Amino acid sequence: MGMTRSFRALILGGAAVLAMVCVLDASAFEIPASRRKAVLEEREVFTQARLQVPRYEVRNAMVVRASLERTRRILTHFDLFAGLVPYIDRSRYDPKTRLLDIAGGIWKYRLEATLQFQEERPDRWSFRIVRGHFLGMTGAMEFRRVEAGRTLVTFEGQLSAPPGAKFPPRLIVEQGAQIIFAVTGRRVRSLVEDPQFEPQEAVTRADQAPRSGSGNDSERSERDSRSGVPQPRRSL
């Protein structure tokens, strides 16, 4: 007796979900099983930030409706972020040295850091924070093909702070970080999925002019970088 059309569709749909879950299992980190369907099928930008002193971890994942090649090319154009994400004041990237100078903040806390990226392979870019806050944090961004025209992007970072290091309130480094990464993910994803968009256009439009007091903030960042954590902002 042949399978009914609805039963056949159910089996095929289950097989498709299982195939995508296998892709997730092979990614840089394992997304909780309860969130996999939301990430793969419902466009959720997964964000997670945990502080368990002296260790701090951040993890993020999203699916982009674009080819792996296009997704990687645009999302490694790191100077796009300033002017696009309200929490980022400055993002200057040198493709020759692969150094990213980035600054921003949330809820009166400010972060300034320099990330050194390394292309371990085309689909995996590792990084280390070499100057500024969260000094010594390491992590990676990975790009994985889910299916034709869909790419899974994962990002993770971890820091084991030195003895005696003091972190900002848990609200800032957990909920604040999750808000920033969720907003960033949605906005950069919309650029990648816009067929008319090319990175050079956004760099031209981006407003990266120093904000009021940014010079003082930079000097303070140099002075406070040994703390390994963000310091309070002088103003929003």
Steps between C-alpha positions, in 0.01 A plus 500: 500500500660834391569786734248783505614834363493667844699218661758512221532877543545453874785253446671721242465803726645309795794386288571859398499620862726210601747591225515860620541392862802292393651817354450675833661215691811549287519873566735683732274432798183307568183707502252372761264246346201708609618791283620322187169507317454869580845583360470282189137554404366804687781751445591535867833663573630281783701690763652379824730674747609341827712630782633239741791681661778484401370376160285694256351355179291637214337293224285595203350330195269590213401376156540739207307460176803543275784292364791416726737702281289818511429465873867457585613785273262753653517394865880513501475861380514604866500876445132477406380487859539865606209704369296180464474382861399763759722350772819527291667841478807402304614201293817542295643196328833466318477206254880488470575452870153356577476724805155625602477805726151511645325710765148523638289436804163454664337632818783742585771235459756537222725248328804576286711217364727396216442154353766314303333272247659200333352312205564141604310394190252688280203394712657548844641830628650487849574807710679619812450832681847653509426845644232659714223341701450124528870470422592142410151388392519247216239359269392442141240574236398212274294472182328174403274415209162373620356452153505684168461870573506467880802544728543438871717760673634433849710719727650416836745660741638405840716666763653363818569812705805533727455456876333801659351637177167674550229487237218751441157400635369170369214692335752676275720209394215253458173673403671806354730285285208291377309811394800636309570174318132445413462850353832472317407161357163612366637816342804350328288207381261742328796645308625160387151402384455820299605404144574866417745545787878500470732579796665806346165680503456463877856608577438821306177567691617397845527783749821427685575854616630504858224575748523754777764399752631209291859623530480487877334160479790368292756626749302344783481173310880488474533572870239246608578219256673296770165455673377284212142626536301802374498819705200733547421740217503871572179549305254303289 
